[in-house]
Amino acid sequence: MALPAQFGGVLPPVCTPFTESGDVDTESLRRLLDFHLSAGMHGIFLLGTSSETTLLSDRQRATVIETGINAVAGRVPVIVGVLDT
């Protein structure tokens, strides 16, 4: 998907849900993304400052990105934060 020349509308930073064992809860992440999309969001921001991204391993970050892109399925732009400590 080509990026728009300018972003507009609402692009929420999505929190990363975890399982009891500390893994990324991919099913909850899918439901959360569906909720945001059904509410009319214009894009999704994964691994932003509210998603604990600096505490995630590279594998967990990849899981969030893969799950998010697959769940959104091209319906809106997905922005991914690239933060580290």
N, CA, C and O atoms as a Tinker XYZ file with bonds, in Angstrom:
   340  protein
     1  N      0.846000   -1.167000    0.000000    73     2
     2  CA     0.000000    0.000000    0.000000    64     1     3
     3  C      0.894000    1.233000    0.000000    63     2     4     5
     4  O      1.799000    1.347000    0.826000    81     3
     5  N      0.647000    2.138000   -0.908000    73     3     6
     6  CA     1.401000    3.388000   -0.960000    64     5     7
     7  C      0.950000    4.298000    0.166000    63     6     8     9
     8  O     -0.235000    4.358000    0.494000    81     7
     9  N      1.895000    5.001000    0.752000    73     7    10
    10  CA     1.558000    5.926000    1.820000    64     9    11
    11  C      0.932000    7.184000    1.245000    63    10    12    13
    12  O      1.364000    7.664000    0.197000    81    11
    13  N     -0.086000    7.728000    1.917000    73    11    14
    14  CA    -0.669000    8.983000    1.459000    64    13    15
    15  C      0.330000   10.117000    1.625000    63    14    16    17
    16  O      1.221000   10.054000    2.473000    81    15
    17  N      0.177000   11.148000    0.813000    73    15    18
    18  CA     1.083000   12.296000    0.896000    64    17    19
    19  C      1.009000   12.934000    2.282000    63    18    20    21
    20  O      2.022000   13.396000    2.807000    81    19
    21  N     -0.166000   12.961000    2.866000    73    19    22
    22  CA    -0.343000   13.490000    4.204000    64    21    23
    23  C     -1.271000   12.553000    4.966000    63    22    24    25
    24  O     -2.224000   12.009000    4.407000    81    23
    25  N     -0.980000   12.376000    6.239000    73    23    26
    26  CA    -1.869000   11.584000    7.074000    64    25    27
    27  C     -2.942000   12.497000    7.630000    63    26    28    29
    28  O     -2.709000   13.683000    7.861000    81    27
    29  N     -4.107000   11.937000    7.839000    73    27    30
    30  CA    -5.179000   12.718000    8.429000    64    29    31
    31  C     -6.102000   11.812000    9.198000    63    30    32    33
    32  O     -6.047000   10.590000    9.055000    81    31
    33  N     -6.941000   12.395000   10.006000    73    31    34
    34  CA    -7.886000   11.615000   10.776000    64    33    35
    35  C     -7.283000   11.126000   12.078000    63    34    36    37
    36  O     -6.393000   11.759000   12.647000    81    35
    37  N     -7.782000    9.989000   12.540000    73    35    38
    38  CA    -7.385000    9.453000   13.833000    64    37    39
    39  C     -6.561000    8.180000   13.629000    63    38    40    41
    40  O     -7.017000    7.229000   12.995000    81    39
    41  N     -5.340000    8.177000   14.175000    73    39    42
    42  CA    -4.444000    7.020000   14.109000    64    41    43
    43  C     -4.001000    6.715000   15.534000    63    42    44    45
    44  O     -3.006000    7.274000   15.996000    81    43
    45  N     -4.719000    5.837000   16.247000    73    43    46
    46  CA    -4.411000    5.625000   17.653000    64    45    47
    47  C     -3.159000    4.780000   17.868000    63    46    48    49
    48  O     -2.922000    3.823000   17.132000    81    47
    49  N     -2.354000    5.131000   18.879000    73    47    50
    50  CA    -1.285000    4.233000   19.287000    64    49    51
    51  C     -1.928000    3.063000   20.039000    63    50    52    53
    52  O     -2.615000    3.265000   21.039000    81    51
    53  N     -1.702000    1.854000   19.556000    73    51    54
    54  CA    -2.369000    0.678000   20.101000    64    53    55
    55  C     -1.477000    0.014000   21.150000    63    54    56    57
    56  O     -0.316000   -0.294000   20.883000    81    55
    57  N     -2.023000   -0.201000   22.326000    73    55    58
    58  CA    -1.292000   -0.909000   23.380000    64    57    59
    59  C     -1.105000   -2.374000   22.997000    63    58    60    61
    60  O     -1.942000   -2.956000   22.306000    81    59
    61  N     -0.021000   -2.954000   23.445000    73    59    62
    62  CA     0.269000   -4.358000   23.160000    64    61    63
    63  C     -0.267000   -5.226000   24.298000    63    62    64    65
    64  O      0.182000   -5.090000   25.437000    81    63
    65  N     -1.223000   -6.120000   24.007000    73    63    66
    66  CA    -1.717000   -7.016000   25.057000    64    65    67
    67  C     -0.785000   -8.210000   25.251000    63    66    68    69
    68  O     -0.143000   -8.669000   24.306000    81    67
    69  N     -0.720000   -8.701000   26.477000    73    67    70
    70  CA     0.137000   -9.836000   26.821000    64    69    71
    71  C     -0.669000  -10.966000   27.448000    63    70    72    73
    72  O     -1.721000  -10.743000   28.047000    81    71
    73  N     -0.158000  -12.168000   27.300000    73    71    74
    74  CA    -0.740000  -13.323000   27.972000    64    73    75
    75  C     -0.239000  -13.350000   29.410000    63    74    76    77
    76  O      0.632000  -12.566000   29.788000    81    75
    77  N     -0.789000  -14.246000   30.201000    73    75    78
    78  CA    -0.343000  -14.414000   31.595000    64    77    79
    79  C      1.149000  -14.738000   31.665000    63    78    80    81
    80  O      1.821000  -14.360000   32.625000    81    79
    81  N      1.674000  -15.442000   30.645000    73    79    82
    82  CA     3.084000  -15.847000   30.658000    64    81    83
    83  C      4.015000  -14.775000   30.084000    63    82    84    85
    84  O      5.228000  -14.979000   30.032000    81    83
    85  N      3.457000  -13.628000   29.650000    73    83    86
    86  CA     4.288000  -12.535000   29.162000    64    85    87
    87  C      4.505000  -12.515000   27.664000    63    86    88    89
    88  O      5.247000  -11.669000   27.165000    81    87
    89  N      3.872000  -13.432000   26.925000    73    87    90
    90  CA     3.965000  -13.412000   25.468000    64    89    91
    91  C      2.977000  -12.393000   24.906000    63    90    92    93
    92  O      2.035000  -11.990000   25.588000    81    91
    93  N      3.196000  -11.986000   23.669000    73    91    94
    94  CA     2.233000  -11.113000   23.001000    64    93    95
    95  C      0.946000  -11.914000   22.799000    63    94    96    97
    96  O      0.978000  -13.023000   22.267000    81    95
    97  N     -0.173000  -11.355000   23.222000    73    95    98
    98  CA    -1.477000  -12.004000   23.080000    64    97    99
    99  C     -2.037000  -11.628000   21.707000    63    98   100   101
   100  O     -2.729000  -10.621000   21.562000    81    99
   101  N     -1.732000  -12.441000   20.718000    73    99   102
   102  CA    -2.092000  -12.114000   19.338000    64   101   103
   103  C     -3.606000  -12.095000   19.117000    63   102   104   105
   104  O     -4.101000  -11.284000   18.335000    81   103
   105  N     -4.334000  -12.962000   19.782000    73   103   106
   106  CA    -5.797000  -12.973000   19.621000    64   105   107
   107  C     -6.407000  -11.686000   20.172000    63   106   108   109
   108  O     -7.289000  -11.098000   19.547000    81   107
   109  N     -5.941000  -11.253000   21.333000    73   107   110
   110  CA    -6.429000   -9.993000   21.906000    64   109   111
   111  C     -6.017000   -8.811000   21.043000    63   110   112   113
   112  O     -6.783000   -7.859000   20.898000    81   111
   113  N     -4.827000   -8.857000   20.471000    73   111   114
   114  CA    -4.377000   -7.778000   19.586000    64   113   115
   115  C     -5.284000   -7.695000   18.358000    63   114   116   117
   116  O     -5.661000   -6.599000   17.942000    81   115
   117  N     -5.633000   -8.832000   17.780000    73   115   118
   118  CA    -6.545000   -8.833000   16.625000    64   117   119
   119  C     -7.901000   -8.226000   16.999000    63   118   120   121
   120  O     -8.448000   -7.412000   16.255000    81   119
   121  N     -8.434000   -8.622000   18.148000    73   119   122
   122  CA    -9.728000   -8.077000   18.581000    64   121   123
   123  C     -9.635000   -6.570000   18.821000    63   122   124   125
   124  O    -10.554000   -5.829000   18.472000    81   123
   125  N     -8.540000   -6.117000   19.411000    73   123   126
   126  CA    -8.344000   -4.693000   19.668000    64   125   127
   127  C     -8.270000   -3.909000   18.358000    63   126   128   129
   128  O     -8.859000   -2.835000   18.233000    81   127
   129  N     -7.549000   -4.453000   17.396000    73   127   130
   130  CA    -7.459000   -3.782000   16.090000    64   129   131
   131  C     -8.806000   -3.753000   15.390000    63   130   132   133
   132  O     -9.165000   -2.736000   14.796000    81   131
   133  N     -9.560000   -4.842000   15.446000    73   131   134
   134  CA   -10.906000   -4.865000   14.865000    64   133   135
   135  C    -11.800000   -3.825000   15.525000    63   134   136   137
   136  O    -12.592000   -3.165000   14.853000    81   135
   137  N    -11.674000   -3.677000   16.849000    73   135   138
   138  CA   -12.450000   -2.664000   17.569000    64   137   139
   139  C    -12.118000   -1.263000   17.041000    63   138   140   141
   140  O    -13.018000   -0.476000   16.746000    81   139
   141  N    -10.829000   -0.961000   16.925000    73   139   142
   142  CA   -10.415000    0.362000   16.433000    64   141   143
   143  C    -10.920000    0.600000   15.007000    63   142   144   145
   144  O    -11.411000    1.683000   14.689000    81   143
   145  N    -10.799000   -0.403000   14.169000    73   143   146
   146  CA   -11.242000   -0.241000   12.786000    64   145   147
   147  C    -12.754000   -0.095000   12.694000    63   146   148   149
   148  O    -13.249000    0.707000   11.902000    81   147
   149  N    -13.489000   -0.853000   13.485000    73   147   150
   150  CA   -14.949000   -0.739000   13.455000    64   149   151
   151  C    -15.416000    0.609000   14.004000    63   150   152   153
   152  O    -16.521000    1.060000   13.702000    81   151
   153  N    -14.561000    1.253000   14.818000    73   151   154
   154  CA   -14.877000    2.578000   15.349000    64   153   155
   155  C    -14.547000    3.691000   14.355000    63   154   156   157
   156  O    -14.802000    4.865000   14.624000    81   155
   157  N    -13.978000    3.318000   13.207000    73   155   158
   158  CA   -13.728000    4.308000   12.159000    64   157   159
   159  C    -12.354000    4.943000   12.147000    63   158   160   161
   160  O    -12.179000    6.007000   11.554000    81   159
   161  N    -11.369000    4.320000   12.788000    73   159   162
   162  CA   -10.019000    4.886000   12.770000    64   161   163
   163  C     -9.491000    4.954000   11.337000    63   162   164   165
   164  O     -9.823000    4.121000   10.494000    81   163
   165  N     -8.667000    5.960000   11.085000    73   163   166
   166  CA    -8.131000    6.188000    9.743000    64   165   167
   167  C     -6.770000    5.536000    9.531000    63   166   168   169
   168  O     -6.229000    5.573000    8.425000    81   167
   169  N     -6.224000    4.953000   10.563000    73   167   170
   170  CA    -4.931000    4.276000   10.512000    64   169   171
   171  C     -4.646000    3.679000   11.879000    63   170   172   173
   172  O     -5.379000    3.915000   12.840000    81   171
   173  N     -3.577000    2.908000   11.956000    73   171   174
   174  CA    -3.188000    2.249000   13.201000    64   173   175
   175  C     -1.704000    2.515000   13.447000    63   174   176   177
   176  O     -0.892000    2.467000   12.524000    81   175
   177  N     -1.364000    2.796000   14.705000    73   175   178
   178  CA     0.026000    3.038000   15.096000    64   177   179
   179  C      0.442000    1.931000   16.060000    63   178   180   181
   180  O      0.022000    1.920000   17.217000    81   179
   181  N      1.265000    1.001000   15.583000    73   179   182
   182  CA     1.771000   -0.099000   16.399000    64   181   183
   183  C      3.123000    0.265000   16.999000    63   182   184   185
   184  O      3.889000    1.028000   16.412000    81   183
   185  N      3.401000   -0.280000   18.155000    73   183   186
   186  CA     4.695000   -0.118000   18.833000    64   185   187
   187  C      5.054000    1.349000   19.059000    63   186   188   189
   188  O      6.199000    1.763000   18.881000    81   187
   189  N      4.053000    2.113000   19.451000    73   187   190
   190  CA     4.287000    3.504000   19.805000    64   189   191
   191  C      4.707000    3.608000   21.260000    63   190   192   193
   192  O      5.049000    2.607000   21.889000    81   191
   193  N      4.682000    4.794000   21.778000    73   191   194
   194  CA     5.155000    5.016000   23.141000    64   193   195
   195  C      4.263000    4.389000   24.192000    63   194   196   197
   196  O      4.687000    4.224000   25.336000    81   195
   197  N      3.023000    4.032000   23.831000    73   195   198
   198  CA     2.130000    3.414000   24.816000    64   197   199
   199  C      2.105000    1.893000   24.702000    63   198   200   201
   200  O      1.283000    1.244000   25.349000    81   199
   201  N      2.987000    1.317000   23.896000    73   199   202
   202  CA     2.896000   -0.130000   23.671000    64   201   203
   203  C      4.049000   -0.920000   24.267000    63   202   204   205
   204  O      4.307000   -2.046000   23.840000    81   203
   205  N      4.725000   -0.374000   25.212000    73   203   206
   206  CA     5.795000   -1.109000   25.896000    64   205   207
   207  C      6.902000   -1.570000   24.948000    63   206   208   209
   208  O      7.620000   -2.521000   25.254000    81   207
   209  N      7.044000   -0.912000   23.813000    73   207   210
   210  CA     7.947000   -1.397000   22.760000    64   209   211
   211  C      9.396000   -1.518000   23.206000    63   210   212   213
   212  O     10.106000   -2.416000   22.753000    81   211
   213  N      9.844000   -0.638000   24.080000    73   211   214
   214  CA    11.253000   -0.720000   24.498000    64   213   215
   215  C     11.512000   -1.923000   25.396000    63   214   216   217
   216  O     12.668000   -2.286000   25.616000    81   215
   217  N     10.463000   -2.545000   25.917000    73   215   218
   218  CA    10.620000   -3.717000   26.776000    64   217   219
   219  C     10.457000   -5.032000   26.010000    63   218   220   221
   220  O     10.682000   -6.104000   26.572000    81   219
   221  N     10.072000   -4.962000   24.746000    73   219   222
   222  CA     9.833000   -6.168000   23.951000    64   221   223
   223  C     11.113000   -6.670000   23.296000    63   222   224   225
   224  O     12.002000   -5.891000   22.954000    81   223
   225  N     11.186000   -7.976000   23.130000    73   223   226
   226  CA    12.299000   -8.554000   22.371000    64   225   227
   227  C     12.051000   -8.326000   20.876000    63   226   228   229
   228  O     10.945000   -7.966000   20.471000    81   227
   229  N     13.075000   -8.536000   20.075000    73   227   230
   230  CA    12.903000   -8.406000   18.624000    64   229   231
   231  C     11.837000   -9.372000   18.119000    63   230   232   233
   232  O     11.052000   -9.026000   17.236000    81   231
   233  N     11.806000  -10.576000   18.674000    73   231   234
   234  CA    10.804000  -11.571000   18.272000    64   233   235
   235  C      9.398000  -11.078000   18.599000    63   234   236   237
   236  O      8.484000  -11.227000   17.788000    81   235
   237  N      9.220000  -10.490000   19.787000    73   235   238
   238  CA     7.906000   -9.980000   20.180000    64   237   239
   239  C      7.493000   -8.801000   19.297000    63   238   240   241
   240  O      6.328000   -8.689000   18.916000    81   239
   241  N      8.430000   -7.938000   18.977000    73   239   242
   242  CA     8.120000   -6.814000   18.085000    64   241   243
   243  C      7.672000   -7.332000   16.728000    63   242   244   245
   244  O      6.695000   -6.842000   16.161000    81   243
   245  N      8.382000   -8.319000   16.211000    73   243   246
   246  CA     8.011000   -8.907000   14.912000    64   245   247
   247  C      6.618000   -9.520000   14.979000    63   246   248   249
   248  O      5.851000   -9.430000   14.020000    81   247
   249  N      6.290000  -10.141000   16.101000    73   247   250
   250  CA     4.962000  -10.734000   16.269000    64   249   251
   251  C      3.879000   -9.660000   16.229000    63   250   252   253
   252  O      2.846000   -9.844000   15.585000    81   251
   253  N      4.109000   -8.544000   16.912000    73   251   254
   254  CA     3.146000   -7.441000   16.913000    64   253   255
   255  C      2.963000   -6.903000   15.492000    63   254   256   257
   256  O      1.837000   -6.692000   15.042000    81   255
   257  N      4.067000   -6.684000   14.795000    73   255   258
   258  CA     3.994000   -6.129000   13.441000    64   257   259
   259  C      3.271000   -7.097000   12.502000    63   258   260   261
   260  O      2.362000   -6.692000   11.777000    81   259
   261  N      3.665000   -8.359000   12.511000    73   259   262
   262  CA     3.034000   -9.366000   11.646000    64   261   263
   263  C      1.545000   -9.498000   11.937000    63   262   264   265
   264  O      0.721000   -9.489000   11.022000    81   263
   265  N      1.213000   -9.620000   13.205000    73   263   266
   266  CA    -0.189000   -9.773000   13.596000    64   265   267
   267  C     -0.990000   -8.543000   13.190000    63   266   268   269
   268  O     -2.092000   -8.659000   12.654000    81   267
   269  N     -0.432000   -7.371000   13.448000    73   267   270
   270  CA    -1.134000   -6.129000   13.126000    64   269   271
   271  C     -1.376000   -5.945000   11.640000    63   270   272   273
   272  O     -2.484000   -5.608000   11.224000    81   271
   273  N     -0.349000   -6.163000   10.846000    73   271   274
   274  CA    -0.496000   -5.993000    9.396000    64   273   275
   275  C     -1.489000   -7.002000    8.839000    63   274   276   277
   276  O     -2.309000   -6.663000    7.986000    81   275
   277  N     -1.418000   -8.245000    9.317000    73   275   278
   278  CA    -2.364000   -9.263000    8.845000    64   277   279
   279  C     -3.793000   -8.930000    9.264000    63   278   280   281
   280  O     -4.720000   -9.100000    8.472000    81   279
   281  N     -3.986000   -8.463000   10.489000    73   279   282
   282  CA    -5.329000   -8.147000   10.976000    64   281   283
   283  C     -5.930000   -6.941000   10.259000    63   282   284   285
   284  O     -7.122000   -6.932000    9.950000    81   283
   285  N     -5.118000   -5.934000    9.996000    73   283   286
   286  CA    -5.613000   -4.733000    9.314000    64   285   287
   287  C     -5.899000   -5.032000    7.840000    63   286   288   289
   288  O     -6.817000   -4.460000    7.251000    81   287
   289  N     -5.118000   -5.919000    7.257000    73   287   290
   290  CA    -5.361000   -6.406000    5.888000    64   289   291
   291  C     -5.548000   -5.291000    4.858000    63   290   292   293
   292  O     -6.402000   -5.384000    3.977000    81   291
   293  N     -4.735000   -4.234000    4.982000    73   291   294
   294  CA    -4.757000   -3.177000    3.978000    64   293   295
   295  C     -5.930000   -2.215000    4.060000    63   294   296   297
   296  O     -6.082000   -1.360000    3.188000    81   295
   297  N     -6.759000   -2.334000    5.082000    73   295   298
   298  CA    -7.941000   -1.465000    5.185000    64   297   299
   299  C     -7.584000   -0.019000    5.507000    63   298   300   301
   300  O     -8.272000    0.905000    5.073000    81   299
   301  N     -6.511000    0.177000    6.266000    73   299   302
   302  CA    -6.023000    1.518000    6.614000    64   301   303
   303  C     -4.500000    1.438000    6.691000    63   302   304   305
   304  O     -3.950000    0.341000    6.788000    81   303
   305  N     -3.808000    2.577000    6.650000    73   303   306
   306  CA    -2.352000    2.539000    6.823000    64   305   307
   307  C     -1.966000    2.058000    8.224000    63   306   308   309
   308  O     -2.672000    2.311000    9.200000    81   307
   309  N     -0.830000    1.360000    8.301000    73   307   310
   310  CA    -0.265000    0.925000    9.579000    64   309   311
   311  C      1.090000    1.600000    9.722000    63   310   312   313
   312  O      1.954000    1.475000    8.855000    81   311
   313  N      1.262000    2.311000   10.819000    73   311   314
   314  CA     2.531000    2.957000   11.130000    64   313   315
   315  C      3.167000    2.167000   12.267000    63   314   316   317
   316  O      2.483000    1.783000   13.216000    81   315
   317  N      4.466000    1.925000   12.176000    73   315   318
   318  CA     5.164000    1.156000   13.208000    64   317   319
   319  C      6.244000    2.029000   13.817000    63   318   320   321
   320  O      7.057000    2.617000   13.104000    81   319
   321  N      6.248000    2.112000   15.146000    73   319   322
   322  CA     7.264000    2.870000   15.849000    64   321   323
   323  C      8.588000    2.120000   15.865000    63   322   324   325
   324  O      8.618000    0.892000   15.938000    81   323
   325  N      9.662000    2.860000   15.796000    73   323   326
   326  CA    11.007000    2.263000   15.850000    64   325   327
   327  C     11.758000    2.926000   17.007000    63   326   328   329
   328  O     12.647000    3.754000   16.805000    81   327
   329  N     11.375000    2.538000   18.214000    73   327   330
   330  CA    11.946000    3.099000   19.423000    64   329   331
   331  C     12.875000    2.098000   20.074000    63   330   332   333
   332  O     12.706000    0.890000   19.909000    81   331
   333  N     13.835000    2.583000   20.798000    73   331   334
   334  CA    14.697000    1.723000   21.606000    64   333   335
   335  C     15.342000    2.587000   22.664000    63   334   336   337
   336  O     15.410000    3.809000   22.534000    81   335
   337  N     15.819000    1.935000   23.723000    73   335   338
   338  CA    16.471000    2.703000   24.778000    64   337   339
   339  C     17.948000    2.795000   24.510000    63   338   340
   340  O     18.680000    3.406000   25.289000    81   339
